[in-house]
Amino acid sequence: MVGYARVSTLEQDPALRHDALTAAGAVRVFTDYASGATAARPQLIACLDFLRPGDTLAVWRIDRLGRSVADLTTIINDLGAHGTQFRSLTEAIDTTTVGGELVFHIFAAVA
């Protein structure tokens, strides 16, 4: 499992997110300090490049990953196309399980 954390400003501390991701089994956590409206998230790009088939990308909360529902759907669909899974620790979304996959597809359909 590989973690991705994002906080909106340099003044915010990502420790809560790092602790949760590490406790869940993340072997590495990539962190961006950027507003969710900012398209430039270099650590997200590095994280996605780091993932290999069979890996799981984990986030503390799903809103830390994408800027919009469409953005989230694109990222998670791209992960699946590359043989990687997705897990949000706070929401019940875990594409490594049948139930989590269903939750994601319902989420994407609503979008």
N, CA, C and O atoms as a GROMACS GRO file, in nm:
protein
  444
    1MET      N    1   0.084  -0.118   0.000
    1MET     CA    2   0.000   0.000   0.000
    1MET      C    3   0.088   0.124   0.000
    1MET      O    4   0.188   0.132   0.072
    2VAL      N    5   0.049   0.220  -0.082
    2VAL     CA    6   0.119   0.348  -0.094
    2VAL      C    7   0.020   0.457  -0.058
    2VAL      O    8  -0.095   0.454  -0.103
    3GLY      N    9   0.063   0.552   0.024
    3GLY     CA   10  -0.026   0.658   0.068
    3GLY      C   11  -0.004   0.789  -0.005
    3GLY      O   12   0.106   0.818  -0.052
    4TYR      N   13  -0.113   0.867  -0.014
    4TYR     CA   14  -0.104   1.003  -0.066
    4TYR      C   15  -0.178   1.093   0.030
    4TYR      O   16  -0.293   1.066   0.066
    5ALA      N   17  -0.112   1.200   0.072
    5ALA     CA   18  -0.172   1.297   0.163
    5ALA      C   19  -0.159   1.436   0.101
    5ALA      O   20  -0.060   1.468   0.035
    6ARG      N   21  -0.262   1.516   0.123
    6ARG     CA   22  -0.256   1.654   0.076
    6ARG      C   23  -0.313   1.745   0.183
    6ARG      O   24  -0.419   1.719   0.239
    7VAL      N   25  -0.241   1.852   0.211
    7VAL     CA   26  -0.292   1.959   0.296
    7VAL      C   27  -0.292   2.085   0.211
    7VAL      O   28  -0.215   2.097   0.117
    8SER      N   29  -0.380   2.178   0.245
    8SER     CA   30  -0.400   2.295   0.160
    8SER      C   31  -0.295   2.403   0.173
    8SER      O   32  -0.271   2.479   0.078
    9THR      N   33  -0.230   2.412   0.289
    9THR     CA   34  -0.131   2.517   0.308
    9THR      C   35  -0.008   2.461   0.380
    9THR      O   36  -0.014   2.353   0.439
   10LEU      N   37   0.101   2.536   0.375
   10LEU     CA   38   0.223   2.495   0.445
   10LEU      C   39   0.204   2.500   0.596
   10LEU      O   40   0.276   2.432   0.670
   11GLU      N   41   0.107   2.579   0.643
   11GLU     CA   42   0.083   2.589   0.787
   11GLU      C   43   0.010   2.467   0.843
   11GLU      O   44   0.015   2.441   0.963
   12GLN      N   45  -0.057   2.392   0.757
   12GLN     CA   46  -0.128   2.273   0.803
   12GLN      C   47  -0.030   2.158   0.820
   12GLN      O   48   0.067   2.143   0.745
   13ASP      N   49  -0.056   2.076   0.922
   13ASP     CA   50   0.030   1.963   0.954
   13ASP      C   51  -0.031   1.834   0.900
   13ASP      O   52  -0.144   1.800   0.938
   14PRO      N   53   0.039   1.762   0.813
   14PRO     CA   54  -0.016   1.638   0.758
   14PRO      C   55   0.003   1.516   0.850
   14PRO      O   56  -0.024   1.404   0.808
   15ALA      N   57   0.048   1.536   0.974
   15ALA     CA   58   0.081   1.424   1.063
   15ALA      C   59  -0.036   1.329   1.085
   15ALA      O   60  -0.016   1.207   1.084
   16LEU      N   61  -0.158   1.381   1.104
   16LEU     CA   62  -0.274   1.295   1.124
   16LEU      C   63  -0.294   1.202   1.006
   16LEU      O   64  -0.318   1.083   1.022
   17ARG      N   65  -0.282   1.257   0.888
   17ARG     CA   66  -0.299   1.176   0.766
   17ARG      C   67  -0.187   1.072   0.754
   17ARG      O   68  -0.212   0.956   0.723
   18HIS      N   69  -0.063   1.115   0.779
   18HIS     CA   70   0.052   1.023   0.772
   18HIS      C   71   0.036   0.909   0.873
   18HIS      O   72   0.057   0.793   0.839
   19ASP      N   73  -0.002   0.943   0.995
   19ASP     CA   74  -0.018   0.840   1.099
   19ASP      C   75  -0.125   0.739   1.059
   19ASP      O   76  -0.106   0.618   1.074
   20ALA      N   77  -0.238   0.788   1.008
   20ALA     CA   78  -0.346   0.698   0.969
   20ALA      C   79  -0.305   0.608   0.852
   20ALA      O   80  -0.333   0.489   0.852
   21LEU      N   81  -0.237   0.666   0.754
   21LEU     CA   82  -0.193   0.588   0.638
   21LEU      C   83  -0.089   0.484   0.677
   21LEU      O   84  -0.092   0.370   0.630
   22THR      N   85   0.004   0.523   0.763
   22THR     CA   86   0.106   0.429   0.810
   22THR      C   87   0.043   0.317   0.892
   22THR      O   88   0.080   0.200   0.875
   23ALA      N   89  -0.050   0.350   0.979
   23ALA     CA   90  -0.118   0.249   1.060
   23ALA      C   91  -0.197   0.152   0.972
   23ALA      O   92  -0.212   0.035   1.007
   24ALA      N   93  -0.246   0.200   0.859
   24ALA     CA   94  -0.322   0.114   0.767
   24ALA      C   95  -0.231   0.026   0.683
   24ALA      O   96  -0.279  -0.066   0.616
   25GLY      N   97  -0.099   0.052   0.686
   25GLY     CA   98  -0.006  -0.034   0.615
   25GLY      C   99   0.070   0.032   0.501
   25GLY      O  100   0.140  -0.037   0.426
   26ALA      N  101   0.059   0.163   0.486
   26ALA     CA  102   0.132   0.231   0.379
   26ALA      C  103   0.283   0.221   0.404
   26ALA      O  104   0.331   0.251   0.512
   27VAL      N  105   0.355   0.178   0.302
   27VAL     CA  106   0.501   0.166   0.313
   27VAL      C  107   0.571   0.295   0.274
   27VAL      O  108   0.688   0.316   0.305
   28ARG      N  109   0.497   0.382   0.204
   28ARG     CA  110   0.550   0.513   0.166
   28ARG      C  111   0.432   0.608   0.153
   28ARG      O  112   0.325   0.569   0.106
   29VAL      N  113   0.451   0.733   0.194
   29VAL     CA  114   0.346   0.834   0.185
   29VAL      C  115   0.402   0.955   0.110
   29VAL      O  116   0.505   1.011   0.147
   30PHE      N  117   0.333   0.994   0.005
   30PHE     CA  118   0.367   1.113  -0.073
   30PHE      C  119   0.277   1.226  -0.024
   30PHE      O  120   0.158   1.205   0.000
   31THR      N  121   0.333   1.347  -0.008
   31THR     CA  122   0.256   1.458   0.048
   31THR      C  123   0.268   1.583  -0.037
   31THR      O  124   0.378   1.627  -0.071
   32ASP      N  125   0.154   1.640  -0.071
   32ASP     CA  126   0.149   1.770  -0.139
   32ASP      C  127   0.098   1.875  -0.043
   32ASP      O  128   0.012   1.848   0.040
   33TYR      N  129   0.152   1.994  -0.054
   33TYR     CA  130   0.105   2.112   0.017
   33TYR      C  131   0.046   2.203  -0.089
   33TYR      O  132   0.116   2.289  -0.143
   34ALA      N  133  -0.084   2.185  -0.118
   34ALA     CA  134  -0.146   2.261  -0.226
   34ALA      C  135  -0.296   2.263  -0.208
   34ALA      O  136  -0.355   2.168  -0.155
   35SER      N  137  -0.357   2.369  -0.252
   35SER     CA  138  -0.503   2.380  -0.250
   35SER      C  139  -0.561   2.272  -0.341
   35SER      O  140  -0.499   2.234  -0.440
   36GLY      N  141  -0.680   2.226  -0.308
   36GLY     CA  142  -0.746   2.127  -0.392
   36GLY      C  143  -0.779   2.182  -0.530
   36GLY      O  144  -0.796   2.106  -0.625
   37ALA      N  145  -0.789   2.316  -0.541
   37ALA     CA  146  -0.818   2.378  -0.670
   37ALA      C  147  -0.695   2.384  -0.760
   37ALA      O  148  -0.706   2.411  -0.879
   38THR      N  149  -0.579   2.359  -0.704
   38THR     CA  150  -0.454   2.365  -0.779
   38THR      C  151  -0.434   2.237  -0.859
   38THR      O  152  -0.435   2.127  -0.804
   39ALA      N  153  -0.415   2.253  -0.988
   39ALA     CA  154  -0.391   2.136  -1.073
   39ALA      C  155  -0.251   2.080  -1.053
   39ALA      O  156  -0.230   1.960  -1.073
   40ALA      N  157  -0.156   2.164  -1.016
   40ALA     CA  158  -0.017   2.122  -1.000
   40ALA      C  159   0.001   2.054  -0.865
   40ALA      O  160   0.007   2.120  -0.761
   41ARG      N  161   0.008   1.922  -0.868
   41ARG     CA  162   0.032   1.844  -0.747
   41ARG      C  163   0.145   1.746  -0.777
   41ARG      O  164   0.120   1.630  -0.809
   42PRO      N  165   0.270   1.793  -0.766
   42PRO     CA  166   0.384   1.711  -0.808
   42PRO      C  167   0.399   1.581  -0.731
   42PRO      O  168   0.443   1.481  -0.788
   43GLN      N  169   0.362   1.579  -0.604
   43GLN     CA  170   0.375   1.455  -0.528
   43GLN      C  171   0.268   1.354  -0.567
   43GLN      O  172   0.291   1.233  -0.556
   44LEU      N  173   0.151   1.400  -0.611
   44LEU     CA  174   0.050   1.307  -0.663
   44LEU      C  175   0.102   1.242  -0.790
   44LEU      O  176   0.088   1.121  -0.809
   45ILE      N  177   0.161   1.321  -0.877
   45ILE     CA  178   0.218   1.266  -1.001
   45ILE      C  179   0.328   1.164  -0.967
   45ILE      O  180   0.334   1.057  -1.027
   46ALA      N  181   0.415   1.198  -0.872
   46ALA     CA  182   0.521   1.106  -0.831
   46ALA      C  183   0.462   0.979  -0.771
   46ALA      O  184   0.511   0.869  -0.796
   47CYS      N  185   0.358   0.995  -0.691
   47CYS     CA  186   0.292   0.879  -0.629
   47CYS      C  187   0.233   0.786  -0.735
   47CYS      O  188   0.253   0.665  -0.730
   48LEU      N  189   0.161   0.844  -0.830
   48LEU     CA  190   0.100   0.763  -0.935
   48LEU      C  191   0.205   0.693  -1.020
   48LEU      O  192   0.185   0.580  -1.064
   49ASP      N  193   0.318   0.760  -1.043
   49ASP     CA  194   0.428   0.698  -1.118
   49ASP      C  195   0.494   0.584  -1.038
   49ASP      O  196   0.544   0.488  -1.097
   50PHE      N  197   0.493   0.596  -0.906
   50PHE     CA  198   0.556   0.498  -0.818
   50PHE      C  199   0.475   0.367  -0.810
   50PHE      O  200   0.532   0.260  -0.791
   51LEU      N  201   0.343   0.377  -0.826
   51LEU     CA  202   0.256   0.260  -0.812
   51LEU      C  203   0.283   0.155  -0.919
   51LEU      O  204   0.311   0.187  -1.035
   52ARG      N  205   0.276   0.030  -0.879
   52ARG     CA  206   0.294  -0.084  -0.970
   52ARG      C  207   0.169  -0.171  -0.965
   52ARG      O  208   0.095  -0.166  -0.867
   53PRO      N  209   0.145  -0.251  -1.070
   53PRO     CA  210   0.030  -0.340  -1.067
   53PRO      C  211   0.029  -0.423  -0.938
   53PRO      O  212   0.132  -0.477  -0.896
   54GLY      N  213  -0.088  -0.432  -0.878
   54GLY     CA  214  -0.103  -0.504  -0.752
   54GLY      C  215  -0.097  -0.414  -0.630
   54GLY      O  216  -0.139  -0.454  -0.522
   55ASP      N  217  -0.044  -0.291  -0.647
   55ASP     CA  218  -0.039  -0.194  -0.536
   55ASP      C  219  -0.178  -0.136  -0.510
   55ASP      O  220  -0.268  -0.146  -0.592
   56THR      N  221  -0.192  -0.076  -0.394
   56THR     CA  222  -0.312  -0.003  -0.357
   56THR      C  223  -0.273   0.138  -0.318
   56THR      O  224  -0.182   0.159  -0.238
   57LEU      N  225  -0.341   0.236  -0.377
   57LEU     CA  226  -0.323   0.376  -0.338
   57LEU      C  227  -0.422   0.405  -0.227
   57LEU      O  228  -0.542   0.384  -0.243
   58ALA      N  229  -0.373   0.454  -0.115
   58ALA     CA  230  -0.459   0.486  -0.001
   58ALA      C  231  -0.454   0.635   0.029
   58ALA      O  232  -0.349   0.698   0.019
   59VAL      N  233  -0.570   0.690   0.065
   59VAL     CA  234  -0.580   0.828   0.110
   59VAL      C  235  -0.656   0.831   0.241
   59VAL      O  236  -0.732   0.739   0.271
   60TRP      N  237  -0.634   0.936   0.319
   60TRP     CA  238  -0.706   0.948   0.446
   60TRP      C  239  -0.853   0.979   0.421
   60TRP      O  240  -0.941   0.917   0.480
   61ARG      N  241  -0.878   1.076   0.333
   61ARG     CA  242  -1.013   1.109   0.290
   61ARG      C  243  -1.012   1.131   0.140
   61ARG      O  244  -0.914   1.182   0.085
   62ILE      N  245  -1.120   1.092   0.075
   62ILE     CA  246  -1.124   1.098  -0.072
   62ILE      C  247  -1.109   1.240  -0.126
   62ILE      O  248  -1.057   1.258  -0.236
   63ASP      N  249  -1.153   1.341  -0.050
   63ASP     CA  250  -1.142   1.478  -0.100
   63ASP      C  251  -0.997   1.527  -0.103
   63ASP      O  252  -0.969   1.633  -0.160
   64ARG      N  253  -0.906   1.452  -0.043
   64ARG     CA  254  -0.765   1.487  -0.048
   64ARG      C  255  -0.701   1.443  -0.180
   64ARG      O  256  -0.591   1.488  -0.213
   65LEU      N  257  -0.769   1.356  -0.256
   65LEU     CA  258  -0.713   1.304  -0.380
   65LEU      C  259  -0.750   1.386  -0.502
   65LEU      O  260  -0.663   1.419  -0.583
   66GLY      N  261  -0.877   1.420  -0.516
   66GLY     CA  262  -0.920   1.486  -0.638
   66GLY      C  263  -0.980   1.623  -0.616
   66GLY      O  264  -1.018   1.658  -0.504
   67ARG      N  265  -0.987   1.699  -0.723
   67ARG     CA  266  -1.039   1.834  -0.718
   67ARG      C  267  -1.189   1.839  -0.742
   67ARG      O  268  -1.255   1.937  -0.709
   68SER      N  269  -1.244   1.732  -0.800
   68SER     CA  270  -1.387   1.724  -0.831
   68SER      C  271  -1.423   1.576  -0.842
   68SER      O  272  -1.336   1.489  -0.844
   69VAL      N  273  -1.552   1.549  -0.850
   69VAL     CA  274  -1.595   1.410  -0.867
   69VAL      C  275  -1.543   1.354  -0.999
   69VAL      O  276  -1.501   1.239  -1.006
   70ALA      N  277  -1.546   1.436  -1.103
   70ALA     CA  278  -1.495   1.392  -1.233
   70ALA      C  279  -1.345   1.362  -1.225
   70ALA      O  280  -1.299   1.263  -1.281
   71ASP      N  281  -1.270   1.446  -1.155
   71ASP     CA  282  -1.127   1.424  -1.136
   71ASP      C  283  -1.102   1.294  -1.060
   71ASP      O  284  -1.017   1.214  -1.099
   72LEU      N  285  -1.176   1.273  -0.952
   72LEU     CA  286  -1.162   1.150  -0.874
   72LEU      C  287  -1.192   1.026  -0.958
   72LEU      O  288  -1.119   0.928  -0.955
   73THR      N  289  -1.300   1.034  -1.033
   73THR     CA  290  -1.340   0.921  -1.117
   73THR      C  291  -1.231   0.889  -1.219
   73THR      O  292  -1.199   0.772  -1.241
   74THR      N  293  -1.174   0.990  -1.280
   74THR     CA  294  -1.067   0.970  -1.376
   74THR      C  295  -0.946   0.904  -1.311
   74THR      O  296  -0.891   0.807  -1.364
   75ILE      N  297  -0.904   0.957  -1.196
   75ILE     CA  298  -0.788   0.901  -1.126
   75ILE      C  299  -0.811   0.756  -1.089
   75ILE      O  300  -0.725   0.671  -1.114
   76ILE      N  301  -0.926   0.725  -1.031
   76ILE     CA  302  -0.952   0.589  -0.985
   76ILE      C  303  -0.970   0.493  -1.103
   76ILE      O  304  -0.926   0.378  -1.096
   77ASN      N  305  -1.032   0.539  -1.210
   77ASN     CA  306  -1.042   0.454  -1.330
   77ASN      C  307  -0.905   0.428  -1.389
   77ASN      O  308  -0.877   0.316  -1.433
   78ASP      N  309  -0.817   0.530  -1.391
   78ASP     CA  310  -0.680   0.511  -1.440
   78ASP      C  311  -0.604   0.410  -1.354
   78ASP      O  312  -0.528   0.328  -1.406
   79LEU      N  313  -0.626   0.418  -1.223
   79LEU     CA  314  -0.561   0.320  -1.134
   79LEU      C  315  -0.602   0.178  -1.172
   79LEU      O  316  -0.518   0.090  -1.187
   80GLY      N  317  -0.732   0.158  -1.188
   80GLY     CA  318  -0.783   0.025  -1.223
   80GLY      C  319  -0.729  -0.024  -1.356
   80GLY      O  320  -0.698  -0.142  -1.372
   81ALA      N  321  -0.718   0.067  -1.452
   81ALA     CA  322  -0.666   0.029  -1.584
   81ALA      C  323  -0.520  -0.014  -1.577
   81ALA      O  324  -0.473  -0.089  -1.662
   82HIS      N  325  -0.448   0.034  -1.476
   82HIS     CA  326  -0.307  -0.001  -1.459
   82HIS      C  327  -0.286  -0.113  -1.357
   82HIS      O  328  -0.173  -0.142  -1.317
   83GLY      N  329  -0.396  -0.176  -1.314
   83GLY     CA  330  -0.384  -0.291  -1.224
   83GLY      C  331  -0.360  -0.254  -1.079
   83GLY      O  332  -0.313  -0.337  -1.000
   84THR      N  333  -0.391  -0.131  -1.042
   84THR     CA  334  -0.377  -0.090  -0.903
   84THR      C  335  -0.515  -0.062  -0.844
   84THR      O  336  -0.612  -0.036  -0.916
   85GLN      N  337  -0.523  -0.069  -0.713
   85GLN     CA  338  -0.650  -0.052  -0.642
   85GLN      C  339  -0.651   0.082  -0.568
   85GLN      O  340  -0.550   0.153  -0.564
   86PHE      N  341  -0.765   0.115  -0.510
   86PHE     CA  342  -0.781   0.240  -0.436
   86PHE      C  343  -0.850   0.213  -0.304
   86PHE      O  344  -0.939   0.129  -0.293
   87ARG      N  345  -0.807   0.288  -0.202
   87ARG     CA  346  -0.869   0.277  -0.070
   87ARG      C  347  -0.872   0.413  -0.003
   87ARG      O  348  -0.770   0.482   0.004
   88SER      N  349  -0.989   0.452   0.045
   88SER     CA  350  -1.003   0.572   0.127
   88SER      C  351  -1.027   0.526   0.270
   88SER      O  352  -1.120   0.448   0.294
   89LEU      N  353  -0.946   0.572   0.363
   89LEU     CA  354  -0.957   0.523   0.501
   89LEU      C  355  -1.082   0.573   0.571
   89LEU      O  356  -1.137   0.502   0.655
   90THR      N  357  -1.128   0.693   0.540
   90THR     CA  358  -1.241   0.752   0.609
   90THR      C  359  -1.374   0.706   0.550
   90THR      O  360  -1.466   0.672   0.625
   91GLU      N  361  -1.386   0.706   0.419
   91GLU     CA  362  -1.508   0.661   0.354
   91GLU      C  363  -1.499   0.510   0.328
   91GLU      O  364  -1.390   0.453   0.329
   92ALA      N  365  -1.610   0.448   0.307
   92ALA     CA  366  -1.612   0.304   0.283
   92ALA      C  367  -1.587   0.275   0.135
   92ALA      O  368  -1.669   0.212   0.068
   93ILE      N  369  -1.473   0.321   0.085
   93ILE     CA  370  -1.437   0.294  -0.054
   93ILE      C  371  -1.305   0.217  -0.053
   93ILE      O  372  -1.202   0.268  -0.010
   94ASP      N  373  -1.312   0.096  -0.101
   94ASP     CA  374  -1.195   0.008  -0.106
   94ASP      C  375  -1.213  -0.084  -0.226
   94ASP      O  376  -1.283  -0.184  -0.217
   95THR      N  377  -1.150  -0.049  -0.337
   95THR     CA  378  -1.173  -0.126  -0.459
   95THR      C  379  -1.106  -0.263  -0.457
   95THR      O  380  -1.113  -0.337  -0.555
   96THR      N  381  -1.042  -0.298  -0.345
   96THR     CA  382  -0.988  -0.434  -0.332
   96THR      C  383  -1.097  -0.530  -0.287
   96THR      O  384  -1.075  -0.652  -0.285
   97THR      N  385  -1.216  -0.478  -0.252
   97THR     CA  386  -1.328  -0.562  -0.210
   97THR      C  387  -1.445  -0.544  -0.306
   97THR      O  388  -1.455  -0.441  -0.373
   98VAL      N  389  -1.532  -0.642  -0.313
   98VAL     CA  390  -1.649  -0.635  -0.399
   98VAL      C  391  -1.741  -0.520  -0.354
   98VAL      O  392  -1.790  -0.444  -0.436
   99GLY      N  393  -1.762  -0.509  -0.223
   99GLY     CA  394  -1.847  -0.402  -0.170
   99GLY      C  395  -1.790  -0.265  -0.199
   99GLY      O  396  -1.864  -0.173  -0.234
  100GLY      N  397  -1.660  -0.250  -0.184
  100GLY     CA  398  -1.595  -0.122  -0.211
  100GLY      C  399  -1.601  -0.086  -0.358
  100GLY      O  400  -1.616   0.031  -0.393
  101GLU      N  401  -1.588  -0.185  -0.443
  101GLU     CA  402  -1.598  -0.163  -0.587
  101GLU      C  403  -1.739  -0.114  -0.621
  101GLU      O  404  -1.756  -0.024  -0.702
  102LEU      N  405  -1.840  -0.175  -0.558
  102LEU     CA  406  -1.979  -0.134  -0.579
  102LEU      C  407  -2.000   0.010  -0.533
  102LEU      O  408  -2.061   0.090  -0.604
  103VAL      N  409  -1.949   0.043  -0.414
  103VAL     CA  410  -1.961   0.180  -0.364
  103VAL      C  411  -1.899   0.278  -0.461
  103VAL      O  412  -1.956   0.384  -0.488
  104PHE      N  413  -1.783   0.246  -0.514
  104PHE     CA  414  -1.718   0.336  -0.609
  104PHE      C  415  -1.802   0.352  -0.734
  104PHE      O  416  -1.817   0.464  -0.783
  105HIS      N  417  -1.858   0.245  -0.788
  105HIS     CA  418  -1.936   0.255  -0.911
  105HIS      C  419  -2.065   0.334  -0.889
  105HIS      O  420  -2.109   0.407  -0.978
  106ILE      N  421  -2.124   0.321  -0.771
  106ILE     CA  422  -2.242   0.403  -0.739
  106ILE      C  423  -2.200   0.550  -0.733
  106ILE      O  424  -2.267   0.637  -0.787
  107PHE      N  425  -2.089   0.574  -0.667
  107PHE     CA  426  -2.033   0.709  -0.656
  107PHE      C  427  -2.008   0.768  -0.794
  107PHE      O  428  -2.043   0.883  -0.820
  108ALA      N  429  -1.948   0.691  -0.883
  108ALA     CA  430  -1.916   0.738  -1.017
  108ALA      C  431  -2.043   0.758  -1.100
  108ALA      O  432  -2.049   0.851  -1.181
  109ALA      N  433  -2.144   0.673  -1.081
  109ALA     CA  434  -2.268   0.687  -1.155
  109ALA      C  435  -2.341   0.816  -1.117
  109ALA      O  436  -2.400   0.882  -1.203
  110VAL      N  437  -2.337   0.850  -0.991
  110VAL     CA  438  -2.399   0.973  -0.946
  110VAL      C  439  -2.330   1.094  -1.007
  110VAL      O  440  -2.393   1.194  -1.039
  111ALA      N  441  -2.199   1.083  -1.024
  111ALA     CA  442  -2.123   1.193  -1.084
  111ALA      C  443  -2.165   1.214  -1.228
  111ALA      O  444  -2.112   1.302  -1.296
   0.00000   0.00000   0.00000
